[in-house]
Amino acid sequence: MRPFPTKSRWARALGAGVLGLALAAGFAAPAASAAPSWSSGSGGPAFSVPQSRLDTAVACGPGTTNTSRPVALFIPGTTLTPEENFSWNYFRAFRAAGRPYCSVELPNHAMSDIQVSAEYVVNAIRTVAARSGQKVAIVGFSQGGMIGRWALKYWPDTRTRTASVIGIDPSNHGTLDSYPVCTVGCAPSIWQQATFSRFLDALNAGGETFAGINYTSMWTPTDEVVVPNLPPAESSRLNTGAGGRANISTFDVCPGHLAEHLSMGSIDPVAYALVVDALDHGGLASAARIDRAVCLAPFQPGVDPVTGPARFATYAAGAAYQIATYPRVFAEPPLKAYATAG
C-alpha cells in the first residue's frame, strides 16, 4: 500500500461532448502499509493476481489508521485512475474537511475484465478495514459504484468489513450505450457493462443488496453514458435484497438540475452533497436533508475555480483516449467458474 502525495458552462459543454468523441473514436480506432489480517483467498475464490500487485494498488490519505469512523474507499470509473478521477476534487475536499479516505486503482484504467478488477477491490476492503479498525464505506463512480457489489457477492468475508456502498451513477444494470460502442469490438469491461450481459445477470441474480450493508445509489436523469437512467427502471437503481437502500435522482434535490456522466463523478455539487450525507448517516443519503443552496453552486467543494476547467478537460480527454485506444475484444469475457457454480 502506498501513501497519497501530498458546474459551470465549461463543464457541461465539454462533458456533454465526451460521449460523442468516445463513440466516434470507438468506430475509428484500430483494434489493438499495513498488511491485511486475512489471507488473499479467505472467504472466497483464490486471487489470480499476485498479492504484491494488489497491495500496491491501495493508497490512503492521512488519518486512516485506527479511526473512529468508516474510511471512504474511492473506486474510479471506467477509463480512469483514482488520480484522474478524484485527486482534484474529492480528495482535496476530504483533506480540507479532515475526512479519512483511501482508494484502489483498478488495472488498465478499469478497462479489463471486471472479475479480475474485483480482486483489487476485495483486497482493498480487507486492507482498509484492517488499517482503520472500522468497516469500510465504498464510494464509487460508474463502474466503481457497481464493482464493489461483485466483491461482496463472491467474497463473503468482505460483507462483515463493509458498512456501505455509495454509488455515483453506478452501472448496476448496465448501459445500452455498450452496444453501438462494441459493434466494432470494445474493452472487456464495456462488454460486461452492457445491459443484459452475462456479467450483470450474475451480479444481480438472487438479490442486489446484502443485510447489514446500506446502499445509496444516485444518478442524473440526463446521464448519457449509463443509459437509461430514467424512470421507471433507472440503471443505477437498486431494487432488491435485504440491505438498506436509498435511490436518489439529482432531480429529487434540484428539479431540472443539468449534469452529465463525467461531471457527476468529478465536479457536481449535488452528487458531492449526497455522498457526504450518506457518509454522515450510515450510508443512507436523504434528498430531504440536502441544503437546496447546493442547486446554485457551480461545482463541488475541492474543485479549484481557476485550475478546474483545465483539470476537467484533461479528465474528459483521458477518458475518450482510453476508449479509442484500448485493445478490443469481440465478445464478453466468460464468467469465472465461481460465478457459474450452483
Residue pairs with C-beta under 8 A, 6 or more apart in sequence:
1 33
1 34
1 55
1 56
1 58
1 59
1 60
1 127
1 131
2 33
2 56
2 58
2 59
3 59
3 60
3 61
4 59
4 60
4 61
4 87
4 91
4 103
7 258
7 259
7 263
7 267
7 268
7 269
7 297
7 298
7 299
8 298
8 299
8 309
10 309
10 312
11 263
11 267
11 299
11 308
11 309
11 312
12 258
12 259
12 260
12 263
14 312
14 313
14 316
15 260
15 261
15 262
15 263
15 312
15 316
16 224
16 260
18 260
18 261
18 262
18 316
18 319
18 320
19 177
19 224
19 225
19 260
19 261
21 320
22 181
22 319
22 320
22 323
22 324
23 177
23 180
23 181
25 320
25 321
25 323
25 324
25 325
26 180
26 181
26 184
26 186
26 323
26 324
27 183
27 184
28 324
29 324
29 325
31 184
31 185
31 327
31 328
32 325
32 326
32 327
32 328
33 55
33 58
33 60
33 127
33 131
34 65
34 127
34 130
34 131
35 55
35 127
35 130
36 123
36 126
36 127
36 130
37 126
37 130
38 126
38 130
38 157
40 46
40 47
40 51
40 54
40 123
41 47
42 157
43 155
43 156
43 157
43 158
44 122
44 154
44 155
44 156
44 157
44 158
44 338
45 154
45 155
45 336
45 338
47 54
47 119
47 122
47 123
48 116
48 119
49 107
49 116
49 119
49 120
51 123
54 119
54 120
54 123
54 124
55 123
55 127
57 104
57 105
57 106
57 107
57 120
57 123
57 124
58 102
58 103
58 104
58 123
58 124
58 127
58 128
59 82
59 102
59 103
59 104
59 105
60 71
60 100
60 101
60 102
60 103
60 128
60 131
61 91
61 94
61 95
61 100
61 101
61 102
62 95
62 100
63 98
63 100
64 71
64 100
64 101
64 102
64 128
64 131
64 132
65 131
65 132
66 132
66 133
67 100
67 132
67 133
67 134
68 134
69 100
69 134
70 132
70 134
70 135
70 136
70 137
70 163
70 164
70 279
71 100
71 101
71 102
71 128
71 131
71 132
71 134
71 136
71 137
72 94
72 99
72 100
72 101
72 102
72 137
72 138
72 139
72 279
73 101
73 102
73 103
73 104
73 124
73 125
73 128
73 136
73 137
73 138
73 139
74 82
74 85
74 86
74 90
74 91
74 101
74 102
74 103
74 104
74 139
74 140
74 144
75 82
75 103
75 104
75 106
75 121
75 124
75 138
75 139
75 140
75 141
75 143
75 144
75 145
75 147
75 148
76 82
76 84
76 85
76 86
76 103
76 105
76 106
76 110
76 140
76 141
76 144
77 85
77 110
77 140
77 141
77 142
77 143
77 144
77 145
77 265
78 109
78 110
78 111
78 142
78 143
78 187
78 189
78 190
78 193
78 322
79 109
79 110
79 111
79 318
79 319
79 320
79 322
79 323
80 109
80 110
80 141
80 265
80 315
80 318
80 319
80 322
81 105
81 106
81 109
82 103
82 104
82 105
84 314
84 315
84 318
85 141
85 144
85 265
85 266
85 315
86 103
86 266
88 266
88 302
88 303
88 304
88 307
88 308
88 311
88 315
89 266
89 267
89 272
89 300
89 302
89 303
90 101
90 139
90 272
90 275
90 300
90 302
91 101
91 103
91 302
92 301
92 302
92 303
92 304
93 99
93 272
93 300
93 301
93 302
94 100
94 101
94 302
96 301
96 302
97 301
99 279
100 132
101 139
102 124
102 128
102 131
104 120
104 121
104 123
104 124
105 120
106 117
106 120
106 121
106 143
106 144
106 147
107 116
107 117
107 120
108 326
109 322
109 326
110 117
110 143
110 144
110 189
111 187
111 188
111 189
111 190
111 322
111 326
112 187
112 188
112 189
113 188
113 189
113 192
113 333
114 143
114 147
114 150
114 188
114 189
114 192
114 193
114 199
115 150
115 199
115 333
115 335
115 336
115 339
117 147
117 189
118 147
118 150
118 151
118 154
121 138
121 147
121 148
121 150
121 151
122 151
122 155
122 158
124 136
125 136
125 138
125 148
125 151
125 158
125 161
125 162
126 157
126 158
126 161
128 136
129 135
129 136
129 161
129 162
134 163
135 160
135 161
135 162
135 163
136 161
136 162
136 163
137 162
137 163
137 164
137 166
137 278
137 279
137 283
138 148
138 162
138 164
138 165
138 166
139 166
139 168
139 275
139 279
140 146
140 147
140 148
140 165
140 166
140 167
140 168
140 170
141 167
141 168
141 169
141 170
141 264
141 265
141 266
142 168
142 169
142 170
142 171
142 225
142 226
142 261
142 265
143 170
143 171
143 189
143 193
144 167
144 170
145 165
145 166
145 167
145 168
145 169
145 170
145 171
145 172
145 217
145 236
146 167
146 170
146 171
146 172
146 193
146 203
148 162
148 165
149 165
149 172
149 203
149 208
150 203
151 158
152 158
152 159
152 162
152 165
152 210
152 213
153 203
153 210
154 338
154 339
159 210
159 212
159 213
160 212
162 213
163 213
163 214
163 282
163 283
164 213
164 214
164 215
164 216
164 278
164 279
164 282
164 283
164 284
165 213
165 214
165 215
165 216
165 283
166 215
166 216
166 218
166 275
166 278
166 279
166 283
166 285
167 215
167 216
167 217
167 218
167 236
168 218
168 264
168 265
168 271
168 275
169 218
169 219
169 220
169 223
169 225
169 226
169 229
169 236
169 261
169 264
169 265
169 271
170 217
170 219
170 226
170 236
171 193
171 226
171 235
171 236
172 203
172 204
172 208
172 217
172 235
172 236
172 237
172 238
173 195
173 200
173 204
173 233
173 235
173 236
173 237
174 193
174 194
174 195
174 196
174 197
174 200
174 226
174 235
175 193
175 194
175 195
175 225
175 226
175 227
175 235
176 194
176 195
176 227
176 228
177 224
177 225
177 226
177 227
178 186
178 190
178 191
178 193
178 194
178 195
178 197
179 194
179 195
181 190
181 323
182 190
182 191
182 194
184 328
185 328
185 329
185 330
186 323
186 328
186 329
187 322
187 323
187 326
187 327
187 328
187 329
188 329
188 332
188 333
190 323
191 197
191 199
191 329
191 331
191 332
191 333
192 199
192 200
192 332
192 333
193 199
193 200
194 200
194 332
195 235
197 332
198 332
198 335
199 332
199 333
199 335
202 335
202 339
202 340
207 240
207 241
207 242
208 238
208 239
208 240
208 241
209 215
209 238
209 240
209 241
209 242
209 243
209 244
209 245
210 241
210 242
210 243
211 241
211 242
211 243
212 243
213 243
213 244
213 283
214 243
214 244
214 245
214 246
214 278
214 282
214 283
214 284
215 238
215 243
215 244
215 245
215 246
215 283
216 245
216 246
216 248
216 274
216 278
216 283
216 284
216 285
217 236
217 237
217 238
217 245
217 246
217 247
217 248
218 236
218 248
218 249
218 250
218 264
218 271
218 274
218 275
218 285
219 226
219 229
219 234
219 235
219 236
219 237
219 248
219 249
219 250
219 264
220 229
220 249
220 250
220 257
220 259
220 260
220 261
220 264
220 268
220 271
221 229
221 230
221 231
221 234
221 249
221 250
221 251
222 258
222 259
222 260
223 229
223 236
223 259
223 260
223 261
223 264
224 260
224 261
225 260
225 261
225 262
226 235
226 236
226 261
227 235
228 234
228 235
229 235
229 236
229 249
234 247
234 249
236 247
237 247
238 245
238 247
239 245
244 282
244 283
244 284
245 284
246 278
246 284
246 285
246 286
248 274
248 285
248 286
248 287
250 257
250 259
250 264
250 268
250 270
250 271
251 257
252 287
253 270
253 273
253 274
253 287
253 290
253 292
253 294
253 295
254 270
254 292
254 294
254 295
257 270
257 295
259 268
259 270
259 271
262 312
262 315
262 316
262 319
263 312
264 271
265 271
266 303
266 312
266 315
267 299
267 300
267 303
267 308
267 312
268 299
268 300
269 294
269 297
269 298
269 299
269 300
269 301
270 290
270 294
270 295
271 300
272 300
272 301
272 302
273 290
273 291
273 294
273 300
274 285
274 287
274 290
275 285
277 285
277 286
277 289
277 290
278 284
278 285
281 289
298 305
299 305
299 308
303 311
304 311
